[in-house]
Amino acid sequence: MNPLINFPATPFQSLDFSAIKPEHFMPAALHWMDVSRNRIEAICSNSELPSFKNTLVELEFSTKELNLVSGCFFNLNSAETNEDIQQIARELSPKLSLFHNETVLNQKLFNRIREVWRKRQDFELSQEDNRLLKETYEGFVRNGALLRGEQREQLKAYGEKLSKLSLSFGENVLKETQNFEYHATKIAELDGLPEVTIEAAKSLAKERKKKGYVFGLDMPTYMSIMKYSISSSLREHFYRAYSKRAARDNDFNNEENIKELVNTRLRKAQLLGFNSHAELTLQKRMAKTPDTVVSFLNDLKARAKPAALKDLKEVQNFAAEHGHQGDLMAWDFSYWSEKLKKAKLELDDTLLKPYFKLENVLHGVFEISRKLYGLSFKKNRDIAVYHSDVDVFEVYDSNGDFLSLLYTDFFPREGKRAGAWMTSYRGMYKQQAKEVRPHISIVCNFTKPTDNKPSLLSFNEVTTLFHEFGHALHGMMARGTYPSLTGTNVYWDFVELPSQILENWCYEPQALALFAKHYETGEVLPKTYIDRIVESQQFMEGYMTLRQLNFGYLDMAYHHLNSSLEISISEFERSATFDTQLFIPVEGSISSTAFSHIFQGGYSAGYYSYKWAEVLDADAFNLFKENGIFNKDVASRFADILSSGGTKPPDELYKKFRGRNPKVDAMLQRAGIAS
């Protein structure tokens, strides 16, 4: 029996990961594609006049099982992949792309949708109904419904090609990361590294049946070496390895992948009547146009670059005073800025980590969610998981009603991509008066506990957990009817507001007191440390802002092209980011080939949204600051943003919460770069 076709009875209709095997995915996906095709054909052949209910609503729910199966599959391809799953992905992705194109290019179906759109005033539609109709109609048009003949076939081919290229890009980055190994045999090589990093390397060496210490390129290890290794040559070795991922002369090189992705996206956009991929993409964003994005980046750069140069000079001077000779290279900055931070603020990660035991931080974000929104969390050990590292929590609202399942997956392992993300296994919707609640997951890569120590987080990792949990709240608190409009299904430059605003509580003494406790003594984080954490919010913020702008400019350079990308990727990147580079260029170093956000994730022409959302989150959090960070009235108003998802336009939701449009002032003041 296939558990992805005949779904077994499970708690809260959760996926039965204990029964799901790789070989189940393809038959299940093909089965549900056929079911969905039959449902769509039934819509098209309906002899009744097109109506919102018999066309839009039927279409909205026609793929619900297929979405469940494909969502499960691609989540595992990120969090728990293997050769079998990757091979299935290579076969399944084009089939799903073809199915999508078949649907949006189905002329009979589009004719019915267009008829409802034309006569929308004749139907008694709610705001949510109107939103679904508008987004569906415009989505079909943006996906080529107005194209004819050969152009339609070309669009299908572009879709299939992009699906394959994106998968290949991600696989190459993962392989390059997994293939790296640094084997140290002498403890002296590891001078300066925190004990927990050394313990983890010792465990990995044992796992790989080697003596000494083995280090990978996972983010916790990489950042630990860049910040703390006394050896400049070791830092350089890791920097070069990390910044050359998927750019070496081997089978995993992504340079041609990038050219093909960029050029195919451009050709697709131009086929649909747009000048560039960015122009096509931004039509469904708060920013609306590439000119708005570039203007936004330029305005921020004018403020941030002088602050970044000031930050760099301060670190350079400090390094020189403490024995560093010559120019500060890219692999030196984190090390010396961490030293400066310790000297200036008497604060560093090794000092703070004992106060941020992972379990305590998770409890803290649970407690903050309770204080703000009345949520409660209960671990369920009976629900099947896809790996032993994963925990599952039942989430309840303030009335004690079931709200969501939450899966947490916190540690690096082979087969799991780097970084941190939130995703869903099932979205929220209502069908035939029955409410279906969501199943949400947050995935991170924190240092694993060892025999001697629990998982202790750096402060940056604490904010990462809060960030992803903010996304999770957006998914878990969803209310609405239609799955394509609930939860995190919002415009891309709005989706980071719920995640980034929650990071603010990490700097608040009232919030820190709930979870920042020494893992051995139970001592609450001293006020002096809290004051320094608050002060650290502006430390090197000019530098960090310019770094984010660097990625934003690179993304827009690729995706606002209106002619084919022909020059080398390294040359293109140098040109696009010249004005935001602060260090002497390192031969062979390139960020594009591992820039998964824009070439594998959904951030193409959208990386600017991190800074865009910072403007929103700082402005929004100021309302909490003015009224109390746990103020029930303000929290209730923000809960409306979280629960509404995409059922209302983001500008309308924000204005209702804040009483006005967002202002940039709060973000600049928080960063310490206000002019």
C-alpha positions as CSV (number, residue, x, y, z in Angstrom):
1,M,0.0,0.0,0.0
2,N,1.3,3.5,-0.9
3,P,0.9,5.8,2.1
4,L,0.9,8.8,-0.2
5,I,-2.1,7.5,-2.2
6,N,-4.1,5.7,0.6
7,F,-3.3,8.1,3.4
8,P,-3.3,6.1,6.7
9,A,-5.2,7.3,9.8
10,T,-2.6,9.3,11.8
11,P,-2.8,11.9,14.6
12,F,-3.9,15.2,13.1
13,Q,-3.7,13.7,9.6
14,S,0.1,13.9,9.8
15,L,2.2,12.4,7.1
16,D,3.3,8.8,8.1
17,F,7.0,9.3,7.6
18,S,7.7,5.9,9.1
19,A,5.9,4.3,6.1
20,I,7.0,6.7,3.3
21,K,9.8,5.4,1.2
22,P,11.4,7.1,-1.9
23,E,9.8,4.6,-4.3
24,H,6.3,5.9,-3.1
25,F,6.8,9.4,-4.5
26,M,6.7,9.0,-8.2
27,P,3.6,6.6,-8.3
28,A,1.8,8.9,-5.9
29,A,2.6,12.1,-7.8
30,L,1.5,10.5,-11.1
31,H,-1.7,9.2,-9.5
32,W,-2.7,12.6,-8.1
33,M,-1.7,14.3,-11.3
34,D,-4.2,12.1,-13.1
35,V,-6.9,12.8,-10.4
36,S,-6.2,16.5,-10.7
37,R,-6.4,16.4,-14.5
38,N,-9.8,14.6,-14.3
39,R,-11.1,17.3,-11.9
40,I,-9.9,20.0,-14.2
41,E,-11.5,18.3,-17.2
42,A,-14.8,18.1,-15.2
43,I,-14.6,21.9,-14.7
44,C,-14.0,22.5,-18.4
45,S,-16.8,20.2,-19.5
46,N,-19.4,21.5,-17.1
47,S,-22.4,22.5,-19.1
48,E,-23.5,25.1,-16.6
49,L,-22.5,28.7,-17.1
50,P,-19.1,29.5,-15.5
51,S,-19.5,30.7,-11.9
52,F,-17.1,31.5,-9.1
53,K,-18.1,28.3,-7.3
54,N,-18.1,25.8,-10.3
55,T,-14.8,27.2,-11.8
56,L,-12.6,29.1,-9.3
57,V,-13.4,27.1,-6.2
58,E,-13.3,23.8,-7.9
59,L,-9.9,24.7,-9.5
60,E,-8.5,25.9,-6.2
61,F,-9.0,22.5,-4.6
62,S,-8.4,20.3,-7.6
63,T,-4.7,19.7,-6.7
64,K,-4.8,19.5,-2.9
65,E,-3.4,15.9,-2.7
66,L,-0.8,16.6,-5.4
67,N,0.3,19.7,-3.5
68,L,0.6,17.6,-0.3
69,V,2.7,14.9,-2.0
70,S,5.0,17.2,-3.9
71,G,5.4,19.5,-0.9
72,C,6.5,16.5,1.2
73,F,8.9,15.4,-1.5
74,F,10.7,18.7,-2.0
75,N,10.9,19.3,1.7
76,L,12.7,16.0,2.1
77,N,14.9,16.8,-0.9
78,S,16.1,19.8,1.1
79,A,16.2,18.3,4.6
80,E,16.9,14.6,4.2
81,T,18.0,13.9,0.6
82,N,19.9,11.0,-0.9
83,E,20.8,9.7,-4.3
84,D,17.4,8.0,-4.8
85,I,15.5,11.2,-3.9
86,Q,17.7,13.4,-6.1
87,Q,17.2,11.0,-9.0
88,I,13.4,11.1,-8.5
89,A,13.6,14.9,-8.3
90,R,15.3,15.0,-11.7
91,E,12.4,13.0,-13.2
92,L,9.5,14.4,-11.2
93,S,10.3,18.2,-11.5
94,P,9.8,18.3,-15.3
95,K,6.6,16.3,-15.0
96,L,5.2,18.7,-12.4
97,S,6.3,21.7,-14.5
98,L,4.6,20.1,-17.5
99,F,1.4,19.6,-15.4
100,H,1.5,23.2,-14.3
101,N,1.9,24.4,-17.8
102,E,-0.9,22.2,-19.1
103,T,-3.2,23.7,-16.5
104,V,-2.4,27.4,-17.0
105,L,-2.4,27.0,-20.8
106,N,-5.7,25.1,-20.8
107,Q,-7.8,27.3,-23.1
108,K,-11.2,25.9,-22.1
109,L,-10.3,26.4,-18.4
110,F,-9.0,30.0,-19.0
111,N,-12.1,30.9,-21.0
112,R,-14.3,30.0,-18.0
113,I,-12.0,31.9,-15.6
114,R,-12.0,34.9,-18.0
115,E,-15.8,34.8,-18.2
116,V,-16.1,34.9,-14.4
117,W,-13.6,37.7,-14.3
118,R,-15.6,39.7,-16.9
119,K,-18.9,39.2,-15.0
120,R,-17.4,39.5,-11.5
121,Q,-19.8,42.3,-10.6
122,D,-22.7,39.9,-11.2
123,F,-21.6,37.6,-8.4
124,E,-21.9,38.2,-4.7
125,L,-18.3,37.7,-3.8
126,S,-16.5,38.4,-0.5
127,Q,-13.2,40.2,-0.4
128,E,-11.5,36.9,-0.1
129,D,-13.4,35.5,-3.1
130,N,-12.5,38.6,-5.2
131,R,-8.9,38.3,-4.2
132,L,-8.8,34.6,-5.3
133,L,-10.5,35.6,-8.6
134,K,-8.1,38.4,-9.3
135,E,-4.9,36.4,-8.4
136,T,-6.1,33.4,-10.4
137,Y,-7.0,35.4,-13.5
138,E,-3.8,37.5,-13.4
139,G,-1.7,34.4,-12.6
140,F,-3.0,32.6,-15.7
141,V,-2.3,35.7,-17.9
142,R,1.2,36.0,-16.4
143,N,1.8,32.3,-17.2
144,G,0.9,32.6,-20.8
145,A,-2.8,32.1,-21.1
146,L,-3.0,34.8,-23.8
147,L,-0.3,33.1,-25.9
148,R,-1.1,31.0,-28.9
149,G,0.3,28.0,-30.8
150,E,4.1,27.8,-31.0
151,Q,4.5,30.4,-28.3
152,R,2.6,28.2,-25.8
153,E,4.9,25.2,-26.6
154,Q,7.9,27.5,-26.1
155,L,6.7,28.6,-22.7
156,K,6.2,25.0,-21.6
157,A,9.7,24.1,-22.7
158,Y,11.1,27.1,-20.7
159,G,9.2,25.9,-17.6
160,E,10.6,22.4,-17.8
161,K,14.1,23.7,-18.4
162,L,14.0,26.1,-15.5
163,S,12.8,23.3,-13.2
164,K,15.7,21.1,-14.2
165,L,18.3,23.8,-14.0
166,S,17.2,24.9,-10.5
167,L,17.4,21.4,-9.2
168,S,20.8,20.9,-10.7
169,F,22.1,24.1,-9.2
170,G,21.0,23.0,-5.7
171,E,22.5,19.5,-6.0
172,N,25.8,21.0,-7.1
173,V,26.0,23.3,-4.1
174,L,25.1,20.4,-1.8
175,K,27.7,18.1,-3.3
176,E,30.4,20.7,-3.1
177,T,29.6,21.3,0.5
178,Q,29.5,17.6,1.4
179,N,32.7,16.8,-0.5
180,F,34.8,19.2,1.6
181,E,36.7,17.8,4.5
182,Y,39.5,19.3,6.6
183,H,41.3,16.8,8.7
184,A,43.4,18.0,11.5
185,T,45.6,15.7,13.5
186,K,47.1,18.1,16.1
187,I,45.1,20.1,18.6
188,A,47.6,23.0,18.1
189,E,46.1,23.6,14.6
190,L,42.8,24.5,16.4
191,D,44.0,27.4,18.6
192,G,41.2,29.8,19.4
193,L,38.3,27.6,18.4
194,P,35.6,27.1,21.0
195,E,35.5,23.8,22.8
196,V,32.1,22.9,21.3
197,T,33.5,23.3,17.7
198,I,36.4,21.1,18.6
199,E,34.1,18.5,20.2
200,A,31.9,18.4,17.1
201,A,35.0,17.9,14.9
202,K,36.2,15.1,17.2
203,S,32.8,13.4,16.9
204,L,32.8,13.8,13.1
205,A,36.3,12.2,12.9
206,K,35.1,9.3,15.1
207,E,32.0,8.9,12.8
208,R,34.3,8.8,9.8
209,K,36.8,6.5,11.5
210,K,39.6,8.9,11.5
211,K,42.0,10.1,14.2
212,G,42.0,13.7,15.3
213,Y,39.4,16.2,14.1
214,V,37.3,16.5,10.9
215,F,35.6,19.8,9.9
216,G,33.0,20.2,7.2
217,L,31.7,23.4,5.5
218,D,28.4,23.5,7.4
219,M,27.6,27.0,8.5
220,P,28.2,26.6,12.3
221,T,31.6,25.2,11.6
222,Y,32.5,27.7,9.0
223,M,31.5,30.7,11.1
224,S,33.3,29.4,14.1
225,I,36.5,29.1,12.2
226,M,36.2,32.5,10.6
227,K,35.5,34.2,13.9
228,Y,37.8,32.4,16.3
229,S,40.7,30.5,14.6
230,I,43.9,32.3,15.4
231,S,45.5,30.8,12.3
232,S,45.0,33.2,9.3
233,S,46.0,30.4,7.0
234,L,43.3,28.1,8.3
235,R,40.7,30.9,7.9
236,E,41.9,31.6,4.4
237,H,41.7,27.8,3.6
238,F,38.1,27.7,4.7
239,Y,37.2,31.0,3.1
240,R,38.5,30.0,-0.3
241,A,36.7,26.6,0.0
242,Y,33.4,28.2,0.9
243,S,33.6,31.0,-1.7
244,K,34.5,28.6,-4.5
245,R,31.6,26.2,-4.0
246,A,30.3,25.1,-7.3
247,A,32.8,27.3,-9.1
248,R,35.6,24.7,-9.5
249,D,36.6,23.0,-12.6
250,N,34.7,19.8,-11.9
251,D,31.3,18.2,-12.5
252,F,29.6,20.4,-9.9
253,N,30.4,23.8,-11.5
254,N,27.3,26.0,-11.6
255,E,28.5,28.7,-14.0
256,E,26.7,27.4,-17.1
257,N,23.7,26.6,-15.0
258,I,23.5,30.3,-14.0
259,K,23.8,31.5,-17.6
260,E,21.1,29.1,-18.7
261,L,18.8,30.0,-15.7
262,V,19.2,33.8,-16.3
263,N,18.8,33.6,-20.0
264,T,15.8,31.2,-19.9
265,R,14.1,33.4,-17.3
266,L,14.7,36.4,-19.6
267,R,13.4,34.7,-22.7
268,K,10.3,33.5,-20.7
269,A,9.6,37.1,-19.4
270,Q,10.0,38.6,-22.9
271,L,7.7,35.9,-24.4
272,L,5.1,37.1,-21.9
273,G,5.6,40.7,-22.9
274,F,7.9,42.0,-20.2
275,N,11.4,43.5,-20.7
276,S,13.0,41.5,-18.0
277,H,12.5,38.7,-15.5
278,A,12.5,41.4,-12.7
279,E,9.7,43.3,-14.5
280,L,7.6,40.2,-14.6
281,T,8.3,39.1,-11.0
282,L,7.9,42.5,-9.4
283,Q,4.4,43.0,-10.9
284,K,3.3,40.8,-7.9
285,R,5.4,42.5,-5.2
286,M,4.8,45.5,-3.0
287,A,7.7,47.3,-4.8
288,K,5.9,46.7,-8.2
289,T,8.8,47.9,-10.5
290,P,12.6,47.3,-10.9
291,D,13.1,51.1,-10.8
292,T,11.5,51.2,-7.4
293,V,13.8,48.4,-6.2
294,V,17.0,50.0,-7.6
295,S,16.0,53.4,-6.2
296,F,15.4,51.7,-2.8
297,L,18.9,50.0,-2.9
298,N,20.6,53.2,-4.1
299,D,19.0,55.3,-1.3
300,L,20.1,52.8,1.3
301,K,23.6,52.5,-0.2
302,A,24.0,56.3,0.1
303,R,23.5,56.0,3.8
304,A,25.1,52.6,4.4
305,K,28.4,52.9,2.4
306,P,29.9,55.7,4.5
307,A,29.0,53.8,7.7
308,A,30.4,50.6,6.2
309,L,33.7,52.3,5.3
310,K,33.9,53.7,8.8
311,D,33.2,50.2,10.3
312,L,36.0,48.7,8.1
313,K,38.5,51.3,9.1
314,E,37.8,50.8,12.7
315,V,38.4,47.0,12.4
316,Q,41.6,47.6,10.3
317,N,43.0,50.0,12.9
318,F,42.2,47.6,15.7
319,A,43.8,44.7,13.9
320,A,46.9,46.8,13.1
321,E,47.2,47.8,16.8
322,H,47.1,44.1,17.8
323,G,49.8,42.9,15.4
324,H,48.0,42.3,12.1
325,Q,50.3,43.2,9.2
326,G,49.2,44.4,5.7
327,D,45.7,44.8,4.3
328,L,42.7,43.2,6.0
329,M,41.6,40.4,3.8
330,A,38.1,39.0,3.5
331,W,38.9,36.1,5.8
332,D,40.3,38.4,8.4
333,F,37.2,40.6,9.0
334,S,35.1,38.3,11.0
335,Y,38.0,37.3,13.3
336,W,39.1,40.9,14.0
337,S,35.6,42.3,14.2
338,E,34.8,39.6,16.8
339,K,37.9,40.6,18.7
340,L,36.9,44.3,18.5
341,K,33.4,43.5,19.6
342,K,34.8,41.7,22.7
343,A,37.1,44.6,23.5
344,K,34.6,47.4,22.8
345,L,31.5,45.8,24.2
346,E,33.2,43.1,26.4
347,L,31.0,40.7,24.5
348,D,31.6,37.7,22.3
349,D,29.8,34.5,21.4
350,T,31.9,32.3,23.8
351,L,30.7,34.5,26.6
352,L,27.1,34.4,25.6
353,K,26.7,30.8,24.3
354,P,26.4,29.2,27.8
355,Y,23.2,31.3,28.3
356,F,21.6,30.1,25.0
357,K,21.0,26.4,25.3
358,L,18.9,25.4,22.4
359,E,16.1,23.9,24.5
360,N,15.9,27.1,26.6
361,V,15.8,29.3,23.5
362,L,13.0,27.2,22.0
363,H,11.1,27.4,25.3
364,G,11.7,31.2,25.2
365,V,10.1,31.7,21.8
366,F,7.2,29.5,22.8
367,E,6.7,31.6,25.9
368,I,6.9,34.9,23.9
369,S,4.3,33.4,21.5
370,R,2.1,32.7,24.5
371,K,2.4,36.2,25.9
372,L,1.7,37.8,22.5
373,Y,-0.8,35.5,20.9
374,G,-1.9,33.1,23.6
375,L,-0.3,30.0,21.9
376,S,0.7,26.9,23.8
377,F,2.9,24.0,22.6
378,K,2.9,20.3,23.6
379,K,5.5,17.8,22.4
380,N,4.0,14.7,20.7
381,R,6.4,11.8,20.6
382,D,4.0,9.5,18.8
383,I,3.8,11.4,15.4
384,A,6.2,9.9,12.8
385,V,9.2,12.0,11.8
386,Y,11.6,11.7,8.8
387,H,14.8,11.7,11.0
388,S,15.5,11.1,14.7
389,D,16.7,14.7,15.1
390,V,13.1,16.0,14.4
391,D,10.6,16.8,17.1
392,V,6.9,17.5,16.7
393,F,4.7,19.9,18.8
394,E,1.0,20.3,18.9
395,V,0.1,24.0,18.9
396,Y,-3.1,25.4,20.4
397,D,-4.6,28.9,20.4
398,S,-5.8,31.0,23.3
399,N,-9.1,29.1,23.4
400,G,-7.4,25.7,23.6
401,D,-8.3,24.8,20.0
402,F,-5.9,22.9,17.9
403,L,-4.0,25.3,15.7
404,S,-1.1,23.5,14.0
405,L,1.6,20.9,14.1
406,L,5.1,22.2,14.3
407,Y,8.1,20.1,13.2
408,T,11.6,21.3,14.4
409,D,14.8,20.0,12.8
410,F,17.9,21.7,14.1
411,F,21.1,19.9,13.4
412,P,23.4,19.5,10.3
413,R,23.8,16.1,8.7
414,E,24.6,14.6,5.4
415,G,21.8,15.0,3.0
416,K,20.6,18.3,4.5
417,R,21.3,21.5,2.8
418,A,22.9,24.4,4.6
419,G,21.1,27.4,6.0
420,A,17.8,27.8,7.8
421,W,14.3,27.9,6.5
422,M,10.6,27.5,7.3
423,T,8.3,25.4,5.2
424,S,4.9,23.7,5.4
425,Y,3.9,20.1,4.8
426,R,0.2,21.1,4.6
427,G,-1.3,24.6,4.3
428,M,-4.5,25.8,6.0
429,Y,-7.8,25.9,4.2
430,K,-11.6,25.4,4.6
431,Q,-13.5,23.0,2.4
432,Q,-17.2,22.1,2.7
433,A,-17.3,23.9,6.1
434,K,-14.4,21.8,7.4
435,E,-11.3,23.7,8.6
436,V,-8.0,21.9,7.8
437,R,-5.2,23.1,10.0
438,P,-1.6,23.5,8.8
439,H,1.6,21.4,9.4
440,I,4.6,23.7,9.6
441,S,8.3,23.0,9.8
442,I,11.4,25.0,10.8
443,V,14.8,23.7,9.7
444,C,18.2,25.0,11.0
445,N,21.8,23.9,11.2
446,F,23.0,24.5,14.7
447,T,25.9,22.8,16.4
448,K,24.9,19.3,17.6
449,P,25.1,18.4,21.3
450,T,28.0,16.2,22.2
451,D,28.5,13.8,25.0
452,N,29.8,16.6,27.2
453,K,27.8,19.6,26.1
454,P,24.3,20.5,25.0
455,S,23.7,22.5,21.8
456,L,24.7,26.1,22.7
457,L,23.7,28.8,20.3
458,S,25.6,31.9,19.3
459,F,23.5,35.1,19.5
460,N,23.3,35.2,15.7
461,E,21.8,31.6,15.9
462,V,19.3,32.8,18.5
463,T,18.1,35.5,16.1
464,T,18.0,32.9,13.3
465,L,15.7,30.6,15.3
466,F,13.4,33.6,16.2
467,H,13.5,34.6,12.5
468,E,12.3,31.2,11.3
469,F,9.8,30.9,14.1
470,G,8.3,34.2,12.9
471,H,7.7,32.6,9.5
472,A,6.2,29.6,11.4
473,L,3.8,31.8,13.3
474,H,2.7,33.2,9.9
475,G,1.9,29.7,8.8
476,M,0.5,28.3,12.0
477,M,-1.9,31.2,12.7
478,A,-3.4,31.2,9.2
479,R,-7.1,31.7,8.8
480,G,-9.0,31.7,5.6
481,T,-10.7,29.6,3.0
482,Y,-8.4,29.1,0.0
483,P,-5.0,27.4,0.4
484,S,-3.3,29.6,-2.2
485,L,-4.1,32.7,-0.1
486,T,-3.5,31.5,3.5
487,G,-0.3,31.5,5.6
488,T,2.9,32.6,4.0
489,N,1.3,32.8,0.5
490,V,1.8,36.6,0.4
491,Y,3.9,38.9,-1.8
492,W,7.6,38.0,-1.5
493,D,8.7,41.4,-0.1
494,F,6.0,41.1,2.6
495,V,6.8,37.6,3.7
496,E,9.9,38.6,5.7
497,L,8.0,41.0,8.0
498,P,6.6,38.3,10.4
499,S,10.0,36.7,10.6
500,Q,12.2,39.8,11.0
501,I,9.9,41.5,13.5
502,L,10.2,38.6,15.9
503,E,14.0,39.0,16.0
504,N,13.5,42.3,17.9
505,W,12.4,40.4,21.0
506,C,16.0,38.9,21.2
507,Y,17.3,42.4,22.2
508,E,14.6,43.1,24.8
509,P,15.5,42.5,28.5
510,Q,12.0,41.4,29.3
511,A,12.1,38.8,26.6
512,L,15.7,37.6,27.3
513,A,14.8,37.1,31.0
514,L,12.4,34.3,29.9
515,F,15.1,32.0,28.3
516,A,18.6,33.4,28.5
517,K,19.8,31.2,31.4
518,H,23.2,29.6,32.0
519,Y,23.0,25.9,31.0
520,E,25.0,24.8,34.1
521,T,24.0,27.2,36.9
522,G,20.6,28.4,35.8
523,E,21.8,32.0,36.3
524,V,19.8,34.6,34.2
525,L,21.9,36.5,31.7
526,P,23.3,39.4,33.6
527,K,22.0,42.9,32.9
528,T,25.4,44.1,31.9
529,Y,25.4,41.4,29.1
530,I,21.9,42.4,28.0
531,D,23.0,46.1,27.8
532,R,25.9,45.0,25.6
533,I,23.6,42.9,23.4
534,V,21.3,45.9,22.9
535,E,24.4,48.0,22.1
536,S,25.6,45.3,19.7
537,Q,22.5,45.8,17.6
538,Q,24.4,48.7,15.9
539,F,27.8,47.0,15.9
540,M,29.1,46.8,12.3
541,E,25.6,47.5,11.0
542,G,26.9,49.7,8.2
543,Y,29.1,46.8,7.0
544,M,26.3,44.3,7.3
545,T,23.8,46.6,5.5
546,L,26.2,47.1,2.6
547,R,26.8,43.3,2.4
548,Q,23.0,42.7,2.1
549,L,22.9,45.5,-0.6
550,N,25.7,43.7,-2.4
551,F,23.5,40.6,-2.8
552,G,20.5,42.7,-3.7
553,Y,22.4,44.5,-6.5
554,L,23.8,41.2,-7.8
555,D,20.3,39.7,-7.9
556,M,18.8,42.7,-9.7
557,A,21.8,42.7,-12.2
558,Y,21.1,39.2,-13.2
559,H,17.3,39.5,-13.4
560,H,16.9,43.0,-14.8
561,L,19.0,42.2,-17.9
562,N,17.1,42.7,-21.1
563,S,19.6,40.9,-23.3
564,S,21.3,37.5,-22.9
565,L,24.1,37.1,-20.4
566,E,27.2,36.2,-22.4
567,I,30.2,37.2,-20.3
568,S,31.8,35.0,-17.6
569,I,29.9,34.8,-14.3
570,S,32.9,36.0,-12.4
571,E,33.3,39.0,-14.6
572,F,29.6,39.8,-14.4
573,E,29.6,39.5,-10.6
574,R,32.6,41.8,-10.3
575,S,30.9,44.4,-12.5
576,A,27.5,44.2,-10.7
577,T,29.0,44.4,-7.2
578,F,32.0,46.7,-7.7
579,D,30.5,49.6,-5.7
580,T,29.6,47.5,-2.7
581,Q,32.9,45.6,-2.4
582,L,35.1,46.5,0.6
583,F,38.0,44.0,0.3
584,I,40.8,43.2,-2.2
585,P,39.3,40.7,-4.6
586,V,40.3,37.1,-4.0
587,E,41.1,35.1,-7.1
588,G,38.5,32.4,-7.8
589,S,36.2,33.7,-5.1
590,I,32.6,34.0,-6.3
591,S,29.2,34.1,-4.5
592,S,26.9,33.6,-7.5
593,T,27.6,29.9,-7.9
594,A,26.3,29.1,-4.5
595,F,23.6,31.9,-4.4
596,S,20.8,29.4,-3.7
597,H,18.3,32.0,-2.7
598,I,18.0,33.4,-6.2
599,F,18.9,30.3,-8.3
600,Q,17.3,27.5,-6.3
601,G,14.9,29.3,-3.9
602,G,12.2,31.8,-4.7
603,Y,14.2,35.0,-4.3
604,S,15.0,35.8,-8.0
605,A,14.5,39.6,-8.4
606,G,13.5,39.5,-4.7
607,Y,16.6,39.5,-2.5
608,Y,16.0,43.2,-1.8
609,S,13.0,42.1,0.2
610,Y,15.1,41.4,3.2
611,K,16.0,45.1,3.5
612,W,12.5,46.1,2.4
613,A,11.1,44.0,5.2
614,E,13.5,45.5,7.7
615,V,11.9,48.9,7.0
616,L,8.5,47.3,7.7
617,D,9.7,45.4,10.8
618,A,11.5,48.3,12.5
619,D,8.6,50.6,11.9
620,A,6.1,48.0,13.1
621,F,8.1,47.1,16.2
622,N,8.3,50.8,17.2
623,L,4.6,50.5,17.9
624,F,5.3,47.6,20.3
625,K,8.1,49.7,21.9
626,E,5.8,52.6,22.4
627,N,3.1,50.5,24.1
628,G,5.0,47.7,25.7
629,I,6.6,44.7,23.9
630,F,3.9,42.3,25.2
631,N,1.0,44.8,24.8
632,K,-2.1,42.7,24.0
633,D,-3.8,45.3,21.8
634,V,-0.8,45.8,19.5
635,A,-0.2,42.1,19.5
636,S,-3.8,41.5,18.5
637,R,-3.5,44.0,15.7
638,F,-0.3,42.3,14.4
639,A,-2.0,38.9,14.8
640,D,-4.4,40.1,12.1
641,I,-1.4,40.4,9.7
642,L,-0.3,36.9,10.6
643,S,-3.7,35.3,10.2
644,S,-4.7,37.1,7.1
645,G,-2.0,35.8,4.9
646,G,-2.6,36.8,1.3
647,T,-6.4,37.2,1.7
648,K,-5.9,41.0,1.6
649,P,-3.3,43.2,-0.1
650,P,-0.2,43.7,2.1
651,D,-0.3,47.5,1.8
652,E,-3.8,47.4,3.2
653,L,-2.9,45.0,6.1
654,Y,0.1,47.1,7.1
655,K,-1.7,50.4,7.0
656,K,-4.5,48.9,9.1
657,F,-2.0,47.8,11.7
658,R,0.1,51.0,11.8
659,G,-2.4,53.6,10.9
660,R,-0.2,54.8,8.1
661,N,2.3,53.7,5.4
662,P,5.7,52.5,6.6
663,K,8.6,55.0,7.2
664,V,12.3,54.2,6.8
665,D,13.4,56.3,9.9
666,A,13.1,53.5,12.5
667,M,15.2,51.1,10.5
668,L,18.0,53.7,10.0
669,Q,17.9,54.7,13.7
670,R,18.0,51.1,14.9
671,A,21.0,50.4,12.6
672,G,22.8,53.5,13.8
673,I,23.2,54.8,10.2
674,A,20.6,57.6,10.3
675,S,22.0,60.8,8.8
